[in-house]
Amino acid sequence: MDRISRLNPLLEAVKSSPKRINKIFIQKDRKHQKISEIIHLAKASDIPFLFVPRQKLDRLASGHQGVVALVSPKEFSSLEDILSSAKVPFLVLLDSIEDPQNLGAIIRTAEGAGTDGIVLGERRSVGLSETVRSVSAGALEHLKVARVKNLARTMDELRDKGIWLVGAEGGVKDLWHEFDYTLPVGLVFGSEGKGLRPLIRKKCDKILSLPLLGRVTSLNVAAAAAIFLYEVLRQRKSD
């Protein structure tokens, strides 16, 4: 992932390409007019920023000026932009996916399955890094990805628009194919280690699982996502 560690270039990037900025790290107790301006613009554009000790910035970039921004190789889309081009919305919502390999693999499969877009929560989620782009094998260039400040609130908005939210979680009796995916739908997947957070799980209309007949107690999230995604495609092609 590209990094910007000088004040003037970062100020220009925040003004001209705010949707490419994943996160800004700002040195604690560093006072500067341009840093204040960057903070103001970041708030206005919903860019995540975090105050950290100087030592953290030193590890991220040498010769910084009290700021380091992580910049994505691609601009984020808005949720409205994704939905505007969707005839029967087919979304993937990712809650706290932190492994870029998993995100890249999910993007690759989602693009192949005809998904309209990916929705990432702002917190505890990996950004659109070069690793994500590489693992996606070019799919990132063709699939819209939105970053939202509050995933739970976004789920409420999607439900109000008539989109059904189906969460994937192990251990429940209802299986992955027991849903009518010809309806507008958003598939919801949780983090690699903990799965869906309780609030996110509560916001789902349906929780479905994949059967595990071996000794392994869970599947990799990218593998599970692939099975769900292609079940949506299978039902819609059949329909």
N, C-alpha and C positions, 0 to 999 in steps of 0.2 A: 504494500500500500504506500502511495506517495505521501510525503510529509512536507509540510510548510512550517518553517521555524523562524521566519523573519516577519516583522510587523507589517511592512508595506505590502508584500505579496499576499499575506493572509487577509489583510483588509480588502484588497481587490478581489480575492477569491470569494470572500463572504458576500461582497456586493454583487459580483457577476455570476457566480456559480454556486449558490448556497446548497443546492441539492446534491452536489458532489462531496460535500464535507460530512464525514462520518461523525467526528467528535473533535472538540478542541480542548487541549489541556492548557491550563493557565497557571502560572506560578503564583503561589500564595503571597500576599503582601507586596506584590509588585505593582507599583502605581505608575500609570502612564496613560496619557490622553487617548492614544490609539488603542490600548487594551480596553479602556472603557467603551470606546466606540465599537470594537469587535464584540464585546459582551452585549451591547445594546442591539446590534444587528443580528447576533446569534439568537437572542431571545425572540426577535421579530420573525425570524425564519425557522424557528423550532429546531435549531442546531444544538445537539447536546454539548454541554461544556462542563468541565470539572476543574476545581482548584486543587493543585497538587504541590508538594514541596519541590524546590529547585532540583534536588537530586533525581527525582522522577523524570524531569525534563532533560537533564543531562544524559540520562540513559537512552532517551528517545532520540535526541539530536544534539550533536555538539554545536556550539556557537549559536544557540538559540537566543531570542530576545524576550524571553519570558513567556513564550507561547509555542506550542507545537500542535498542528492540526493534522489529522489523518484524513487523507483525501481519497475518495473512491475513483476507480477508473471509469465509472459510469454515473450519470445523474440519477437520483431517485425520481420516480414518478409520484404523482399524487393519487390518492385512492379514487378521486373523482375521475381522473384521467383513465384509470384502469376500467372503471365501471362504464364509462361512456362508450367504450367500444365493445362491450360484452353483450351479446344478444341474450344468452342464458348464462349468467355469471358462473364461472368456475374458478374459484380462488383457492390459494393455499395460505394459511395463516400460521406463522412460526413463532412459538413462544419460547424465548430464551435459548435459541440454538447458538452455541458458542464455538463449534468446530467448523472452520472454513471448508474442510473437506466435505463434511455433511451438507453444508449449505450449497456448495457447488454441485454436489451430486443431486440434491433435490431440485435445484434450478434446471439441471440438464434433463431430468426425468419429467419435470413439470412442463417444460417447453415441448418435449416430445409428445406428451399426452394432451396438448392443446389447452393448457391452463391459460386463463386470461391475465393472471398476475400473481405475484407473491406479496404478502404483507408481513413486514417485520416489526416487532416491538422495538422501541428505541433503547430500552434498558436490557442489559444482560444478553445482548444479541451481537454476534459477529457482524462486522460491516462488509461492504462489497470490496473485498481486497483482491489483489492480483492472484492469490491462491484460489479464491472463489471463482474468479474469471477463468483461470486455467483449468480447474477441475470441471467446470461447466462445459468445457470443450466447445466454446462459442455460443452456447445457449443464452448466456447472460446478455449478449448483444441483441437478442430477439424477444426477450421476456421483460415485461415491466415489473419493477420492484418498488413498492411503497414502504416508507418508514413512518410509523405512527407513534405519537407520544404515549398514548395509553391504549394498549391492545384490547383491554376489557371494554372500554368505552366505544372503541371502533366496532367491536362485536355487536354492541347494542345498536349502533347505527346501521350495520349491515342487516340485522334482523328486521329493523324498521323498514328496510328497502325490500323485504321479502326473501332474503337469502337465508337458507337453512345452514346451521353450523354443526358439523359433525366432527367430534373429537376422537382421536385414536388413543386408546389406552389398553394395556394388557389386563387380563383378569376379569373382564366383564363377559356376560353370557351371550350378548348380542354380537353377531359376527360382521365383518367388514362389508359384506355384500348385502346385508339385510337393510337396505335403504334405497329409496328411489332417487338415484343421482341424476335423473333427467330434469329434476327441479333445480332452480338456482341454488348453488351450494358453495360453502367454504369449508375445506378440510383443515382441521386444527391439529398441529403436532407440537408436543412439548419438548423439553430439553433432553439431552442425551442421558443424563443421570437420573433426573427426578420426574421426568414426564411433564404432564400438564400441571400447572399450579392450581390450587383449589379454586380460586376465583375464576380462572379461565375455564376450568372444567365445569363450573356452575353455569357459565354463560352458554355452554354448548346445548343445542337442542337434543342431541343424541350422542351417546358414547358407544363406540364399537371397538372390537378387538380382533386380533388375528390368533388362530389356534396355534399352540406350541406343543408338539407331541414328543419332543426330545428332552434333553436334560438342560438345555439353555433356557433361561427364564425370561429372556427378552430379545427383541431384534434391534439392530441398529436403526436409528430413526430414518435414515435415508432409504434403507431397504423396506421398512414398513410403509413409508410414504409412496414408494414405487408401486406397491401392491394396491394401495387405496386409489392412487391416481389412475392406474390402468383399469380398475373396476369402473370408475366414472366413465372413462373412454369406452369401455366395452358396452356399458348400458346405453350410452348415447349413440354409439354406432348402430347398435341393435335397434334402437328406437327409430 
